[in-house]
């Protein structure tokens, strides 16, 4: 169970590195414009905001990696919880698919992290 929890947490971290790359480096590129359904004018006018968002996604990925490397459940729970909240907020305010692309994977990882830590506590 712990292996699955860590695998899912790692996938969430990797996805947020990907989002960082898209938002910080490909926002004004045709790939970014297609993924985020933007015109070149919208992309240009929002590029600085997107870079800021990308940086925050990098912080989330870094926190999740920290939790994995340090083998700390509390850190993984905190950062996965942040991703779930951000996914729900983004899904409600920006694009509903964010609920499924960011919120749901983080929620699944969070559930498995909590279950694996509970199972570990019960075996002691």
C-alpha positions in Angstrom: 0.0 0.0 0.0 2.8 2.4 0.8 4.5 1.7 -2.5 1.2 2.6 -4.3 0.8 5.7 -2.2 4.3 6.9 -3.0 3.9 6.1 -6.7 0.7 8.2 -6.9 2.3 11.0 -4.9 5.2 10.9 -7.4 2.8 11.1 -10.3 1.2 14.1 -8.8 4.6 15.7 -8.3 5.6 15.0 -11.9 2.3 16.4 -13.3 3.0 19.6 -11.4 6.5 19.8 -12.9 4.8 19.5 -16.3 2.3 22.2 -15.4 5.2 24.4 -14.3 6.9 23.9 -17.7 3.8 24.6 -19.6 2.9 27.8 -17.6 6.4 29.2 -17.3 7.9 28.3 -20.7 5.2 27.4 -23.2 2.4 29.8 -22.3 3.0 31.9 -25.4 3.8 28.9 -27.6 1.2 27.3 -29.8 1.3 24.2 -27.6 0.4 26.1 -24.5 -2.2 28.1 -26.3 -3.9 25.0 -27.5 -3.7 23.2 -24.2 -5.2 26.3 -22.4 -7.6 27.2 -25.2 -6.1 30.8 -25.7 -5.7 33.2 -28.5 -2.1 34.6 -28.9 -3.4 37.9 -27.6 -4.8 36.4 -24.4 -1.6 34.4 -23.9 0.5 37.5 -24.3 -1.5 39.6 -21.9 -1.5 36.9 -19.2 2.0 35.5 -19.6 3.4 37.1 -16.4 0.4 35.7 -14.4 1.0 32.3 -15.9 4.6 32.3 -14.9 3.6 33.1 -11.4 1.1 30.1 -11.4 3.8 27.9 -12.8 6.1 28.9 -10.0 3.5 27.9 -7.4 3.0 24.5 -9.2 6.8 24.1 -8.8 6.5 24.7 -5.1 3.8 22.0 -4.9 6.0 19.5 -6.8 9.0 20.3 -4.7 7.0 19.8 -1.5 5.7 16.5 -2.7 9.3 15.4 -3.6 10.5 16.5 -0.2 7.8 14.4 1.5 8.8 11.4 -0.6 12.5 11.8 -0.1 12.2 12.4 3.7 9.6 9.7 3.9 7.3 12.0 5.9 3.6 11.4 5.8 2.8 14.8 7.3 4.6 16.6 4.5 2.9 14.5 1.8 -0.5 15.0 3.4 0.0 18.8 3.6 1.1 19.2 0.0 -1.4 16.7 -1.4 -4.1 18.6 0.5 -2.9 21.8 -1.1 -3.2 20.3 -4.5 -6.7 19.0 -3.8 -7.8 22.4 -2.7 -6.1 24.1 -5.7 -7.7 21.5 -8.0 -11.2 22.1 -6.6 -10.8 25.9 -6.7 -9.4 25.8 -10.2 -12.2 23.4 -11.3 -14.8 25.7 -9.9 -13.4 29.0 -11.1 -11.3 28.4 -14.2 -11.9 25.1 -16.0 -13.9 22.1 -14.8 -11.5 19.6 -16.2 -8.9 20.8 -13.5 -11.0 18.8 -11.0 -10.1 15.6 -12.9 -6.6 16.4 -14.1 -5.2 17.8 -10.8 -7.8 17.4 -8.0 -8.7 13.8 -8.4 -5.2 12.3 -8.8 -4.1 14.3 -5.7 -7.2 13.1 -3.8 -6.4 9.5 -4.7 -2.8 9.9 -3.6 -3.9 11.5 -0.4 -6.3 8.6 0.4 -3.6 6.0 -0.2 -1.0 8.0 1.9 -3.5 8.2 4.8 -4.5 4.5 4.4 -0.9 3.4 4.3 0.1 5.4 7.3 -2.9 4.0 9.2 -1.9 0.5 8.2 1.6 1.1 9.4 0.4 2.5 12.7 -1.8 -0.6 13.2 1.1 -3.0 12.7 3.2 -1.4 15.4 
